[in-house]
Amino acid sequence: MVTQKGNVCIIGSFSLDSITVPGLNGSFHSLGGAVTYTSFAVKSLGETAAVISRVGADLPEAHLLKLHREGINISAVKRYPRETTTHFELCYNKDFSERTLKLTCKGYPISLDDIPHDLYAKIIHVAPIAGEINYDVVEHLKTCCSNLSLDPQGFLRSFDENGNVSPNLQADKRVLELVDICKVSQDEIFVLTDKVELNKAIKAVHDVGVKTVIVTMGAKGALLSFEGEQYNIPACHPTVLVDPTGAGDVFIGAFLSEYLKRKELLWCASIGSAAASMVVEGAGSTWFGERQEIIKRAISLYEKELKQ
């Protein structure tokens, strides 16, 4: 049951990631998927987090135990012994400017039967990674929360028989009409809206009813748009760049955690940028930073760059 007061609930598939980054010999393995990074970010900022997902027999129990020990509610994570979990291979080039993503195993879709019948959360964040959530599920989730947040990346990916990724031009974009907050990368928003100019793409997302739009741009930071205004959110600089996987998911997790506290949206984005700068200092989903350091970095960004 996912009913804790002040809860952020994240729905999507876990992934078993094999990641190759410059500076490390060979690849390393990590628990991935937006549900992993977002839920840890929410928890690291002192808010309650819960996950809805389904996994196969191949997901080590130790991964779920880690989430449980960190205080993340995994009671709505269902294991299906005859199924497999999603697997990705991620490979970064020498300066981290490009990433190759390959799907090596696709998990099963999350169905309405996987949603707890008594689900209610202040915020539900919909975060598919490989088309595992459909419109009917999102439509139902809209009735189970006060605010619906979306990262559409999993709707916008198409995979060939070898697992190579390309834009899904046939994505069901009706989900945007249900959403209050949308976090999307710069490349993805062009696919999502069929626009080629960023301002027009952002306007198109707002025009269907989305109140808050966040466009992440990697090392260039992010763009926050709400109430007819746009704000450039600079990237916080990490002390060292080890692995950028999950930075966008951590950004939105931290943002939502502060949003629940009714904080100013520029502050929420500052926290998001600061938290994202912490996760990239570790390999995979092993390091999310201390809350005190995240807040320190956020204050520096907010006071020097954003506060008017």
Residue pairs with C-beta under 8 A, 6 or more apart in sequence:
1 75
1 76
1 116
1 118
1 119
2 9
2 50
2 52
2 73
2 75
2 76
2 116
2 119
2 120
2 121
3 118
3 119
3 120
3 121
4 48
4 50
4 73
5 48
5 122
6 47
6 48
6 122
6 260
7 47
7 48
7 49
7 50
7 73
7 121
7 122
7 123
8 39
8 42
8 47
8 48
8 49
8 50
8 121
8 122
8 123
8 124
8 125
8 253
8 256
8 257
8 260
9 49
9 50
9 51
9 52
9 119
9 121
9 123
9 124
9 125
9 145
10 34
10 35
10 38
10 39
10 42
10 49
10 50
10 51
10 52
10 124
10 125
10 127
10 253
11 35
11 51
11 52
11 53
11 110
11 115
11 124
11 125
11 126
11 127
11 133
11 137
11 141
12 33
12 34
12 35
12 53
12 110
12 126
12 127
12 128
12 129
12 132
12 133
12 154
13 33
13 35
13 53
13 54
13 85
13 86
13 107
13 110
13 128
13 129
13 130
13 132
13 154
14 31
14 32
14 33
14 35
14 36
14 53
14 55
14 59
14 63
14 85
14 86
14 107
15 31
15 32
15 33
15 36
15 85
15 86
15 87
15 88
15 129
16 29
16 31
16 32
16 58
16 59
16 85
16 86
16 87
16 88
16 105
17 29
17 30
17 31
17 32
17 87
17 88
17 89
17 90
17 245
17 284
18 27
18 28
18 29
18 87
18 88
18 89
18 90
18 104
19 27
19 28
19 29
19 30
19 89
19 90
19 91
19 92
19 243
19 245
19 283
19 284
20 26
20 27
20 89
20 90
20 91
20 92
21 92
21 96
21 242
21 243
21 283
22 92
22 93
22 94
22 95
22 96
23 242
24 242
24 283
27 89
27 91
28 283
28 284
29 284
30 245
30 283
30 284
30 285
30 286
31 63
31 66
31 284
31 285
32 88
32 245
32 246
32 284
32 285
33 53
33 86
33 127
33 129
34 127
34 128
34 129
34 151
34 153
34 154
34 246
34 249
35 51
35 53
35 127
36 67
36 246
36 249
36 285
37 245
37 246
37 249
37 250
37 253
37 279
37 285
38 49
38 125
38 127
38 249
38 250
38 252
38 253
38 256
39 49
39 50
39 51
39 67
39 72
39 253
40 49
40 67
40 70
40 72
40 250
40 253
40 285
40 288
41 249
41 250
41 251
41 252
41 253
41 254
41 257
41 275
41 279
41 288
42 48
42 49
42 253
42 254
42 256
42 257
43 49
43 70
43 71
43 72
44 254
44 275
44 288
44 289
44 291
44 294
45 253
45 254
45 257
45 258
45 271
45 275
45 291
45 294
46 257
46 291
47 256
47 257
47 260
47 261
48 71
48 73
49 71
49 72
49 73
49 253
50 72
50 73
50 74
50 75
50 76
50 121
51 67
51 72
51 73
51 74
51 76
51 77
52 76
52 77
52 110
52 114
52 115
52 116
52 119
53 76
53 77
53 78
53 110
53 114
54 77
54 78
54 79
54 80
54 83
54 107
54 108
54 110
54 114
55 64
55 77
55 78
55 79
55 80
55 83
55 85
55 107
56 79
56 80
56 81
56 82
56 83
56 84
56 85
56 107
56 108
57 79
57 80
57 81
57 82
57 83
57 84
58 84
58 85
59 79
59 85
64 74
64 77
67 74
68 74
75 116
76 114
76 115
76 116
76 119
78 114
80 108
83 107
83 108
84 105
84 107
84 108
85 105
85 107
86 103
86 105
86 106
86 107
86 129
86 130
86 132
87 103
87 104
87 105
88 101
88 102
88 103
88 104
88 129
89 100
89 101
89 102
89 104
89 163
90 99
90 100
90 101
90 102
90 245
91 99
91 100
91 102
92 98
92 99
92 243
92 244
93 99
96 241
96 244
99 244
101 165
102 162
102 163
102 164
102 165
103 130
103 159
103 163
103 165
104 163
106 130
106 159
107 130
107 132
108 132
109 131
109 132
109 133
109 134
110 132
110 133
110 137
111 137
112 136
112 137
112 140
115 137
115 140
115 141
115 144
119 141
119 144
120 144
120 145
121 144
121 145
121 146
122 145
122 146
122 147
122 260
123 145
123 146
123 147
123 148
123 149
123 181
123 256
123 259
123 260
124 141
124 144
124 145
124 147
124 148
124 149
125 149
125 150
125 151
125 252
125 253
125 256
126 133
126 138
126 141
126 148
126 149
126 150
126 151
126 175
126 179
127 150
127 151
127 153
127 154
127 249
128 151
128 152
128 153
128 154
128 155
129 153
129 154
129 157
130 154
130 157
130 159
131 154
131 155
131 157
131 168
132 154
133 154
133 155
134 172
135 172
135 174
135 175
138 148
138 150
138 175
138 178
139 178
141 148
142 148
142 178
147 180
147 181
147 259
148 178
148 179
148 180
148 181
149 179
149 180
149 181
149 182
149 183
149 252
149 256
150 175
150 176
150 179
150 181
150 182
150 183
151 182
151 183
151 184
151 248
151 249
151 252
152 171
152 175
152 176
152 182
152 184
152 188
152 192
153 184
153 185
153 188
155 168
155 171
155 172
155 173
155 175
156 167
156 168
156 171
156 188
156 191
156 192
157 165
157 166
157 167
157 168
158 165
158 166
158 167
158 168
158 169
158 170
159 165
159 166
160 166
167 191
168 191
169 191
171 191
171 192
173 192
176 182
176 192
176 205
176 208
176 209
176 210
177 208
177 209
179 209
179 210
180 210
180 211
180 212
181 210
181 211
181 212
181 213
181 214
181 256
181 259
182 205
182 210
182 212
182 213
182 214
183 214
183 216
183 248
183 251
183 252
183 255
184 192
184 205
184 213
184 214
184 215
184 216
185 215
185 216
185 217
185 248
186 198
186 215
186 216
186 217
189 195
189 198
189 201
189 202
189 205
189 215
190 196
190 201
192 201
192 205
193 200
193 201
193 204
193 205
195 201
195 204
198 215
198 223
199 230
202 213
202 215
202 223
202 225
202 230
205 213
206 213
206 225
211 226
212 224
212 225
212 226
212 265
213 223
213 224
213 225
213 226
214 222
214 223
214 224
214 225
214 251
214 252
214 255
214 269
214 272
215 222
215 223
215 225
216 222
216 247
216 248
216 251
217 223
218 235
218 244
218 247
219 235
220 235
221 232
221 233
221 234
221 235
221 273
222 232
222 233
222 235
222 251
222 269
222 272
222 273
223 230
223 231
223 232
223 233
224 230
224 231
224 233
224 265
224 266
224 269
225 231
226 265
231 266
231 269
231 306
233 266
233 269
233 270
233 272
233 273
233 301
233 306
234 273
234 301
234 305
235 273
235 276
235 277
236 273
236 274
236 276
236 277
236 297
236 298
236 300
236 301
237 277
238 277
238 278
238 280
238 281
239 281
240 281
241 280
241 281
242 280
242 281
242 282
242 283
243 280
243 282
243 283
243 284
244 280
245 284
246 279
246 284
246 285
247 276
247 279
247 280
248 276
250 272
250 275
250 276
250 278
250 279
250 288
251 272
251 273
251 275
251 276
252 272
253 272
253 275
254 268
254 271
254 272
254 274
254 275
254 276
254 294
255 268
255 269
255 271
255 272
256 268
257 271
258 267
258 268
258 271
259 265
259 268
263 271
266 302
266 306
266 307
267 298
267 302
269 306
270 298
270 299
270 301
270 302
270 306
271 294
271 295
271 298
273 297
273 298
273 301
274 294
274 295
274 296
274 297
274 298
274 301
275 288
275 289
275 294
275 298
277 297
278 287
278 288
278 289
278 293
278 294
278 297
279 285
279 287
279 288
279 289
281 287
281 289
282 288
